[in-house]
Amino acid sequence: MNDEAFREMVRVLEGAIQAGVESVGLEYKDGDLLVFYQCGQMGFGAGSIRQDLQQAVIEGIVKRAGLERKSRGKIPATLLGVAYEVMVEEYDSFGQSAFTLTWKKAKNAK
């Protein structure tokens, strides 16, 4: 993941933490990579990933989370100045990869 794509992923996750939601969904719809905030069983649209960064963000998530051969992985990230562990789950949505990202503070985070 290039630096700009990683910053975009961090921006999305930090916005979700500030909104107080439990997880973020990334899913393609009509050629756009949409971002959904999820709280319990309810999800609502929160925007999209810039067109020029979509492929780099997805490739970076797959690589950093080690999803090349499995559907679940973890990415360490500093969000809002705190160390987190971002759990990533990849699933199929109408024939395309989609992702759910959840987070928890890293064990050594203060």
Buried (B, 14 or more C-beta within 10 A) or exposed (E): BEEEBBEBBBBBBBBBBEEEBEBBBBBBBEEBBBBBBBEEEEBEEBBBBBEEBBEBBBEBBBEBBEBEEEEEBBBEBEBEEEBBBBBBBBEEEEEEBBBBBBBEEBEEEE
